[in-house]
Amino acid sequence: MAMTMISWISAITVLTGFLLISQGKIGPNSKTYLLLNLLGSIGLALSAFATKTYAFVLLNTVWGLVAFITLLKTQKLETKEKNATE
């Protein structure tokens, strides 16, 4: 039951990011979009692992890693730009 709830919440989280970016409300490198993808993919990967659907474990793990790496790069770039203007 708990894993079902996690998978539903996670799917809604990823889809919310997709909706927001599709509607032009946020950009592809926005923290909001990246965090929604990261958090959603973690939940979906856990759910997939619990049900032994390993293709979806791989898909969501890679999805989350891409979001995490992009989030780090975005944060690093923002810090670099902030330091350059000081």
N, C-alpha and C positions, 0 to 999 in steps of 0.2 A: 504493500500500500504506500509506504513512504517513498519507495523508489519510483512508483508511478507518479506521485505528486512532483518529485524532483524533475522527472523527465518532462512533464507538462509545463512546469514553471520555466524550465530551461529552454524548451522549444519556444515558448511565448517570449522569452527574453531575446533570443536570437532573431525571431521574427519582428520584434519591436524595433531592433536596430535596422533591419532590412527595410521596414516601413518608413522609418525616419529618414534614412538615407535616400530612399526612392522618392520621397516627397520633397527632398531638398531642405529638410529641416536641420540636418547635420551633415558634416563632410566625412569623407572616408578615413581621414586621420584624426577625427575628433575623439577626445577621450571618452565621450559618452558611447559612441559607436564601438570603439575598441573594447571598452569594459563590458558592454552588453554581449559582444561576441565571445570575449574571454570567459565570462561567468556562465553564459549559456552553454558554451562548448564543454566546460568542465562538468556541468551537470549532466549533459547528454552523454559524455564519455563514461561517466560513472554508471549511468543507467544502462548503457550498452554493455559495459563490462559485467554488470550484475546479471544481464540476460544472455551473456556469452555471444553477443553479436559483434565479433571482433573487427569486422570491416568498418562498423560505425565507431568503434573505439579508436581505430586508426584515423578515420576521417575527422572526428571531433578533437582528437589530440593534436593533429596537425593544425586544424582550424584555430584551436586555442593557442598553440605555439606561435602561429603567424600573428594573431592579435596581440599576444604578449610582447613579442619582439618589436612589432610596429609601435606599440605603446611605449616601450623603452626608448626606441629611436626618436619618437615624437617628443618625449619628455627631455631627452638629451639635447635635441635641437632647440627646444624652447629655452632650456637653461643656458645654452650657448648664446642664443640671440639676446637673452636678458642680460647676460654678463657683458656682451659687446656694447650694449647701449648704456651701461653704467659708467 
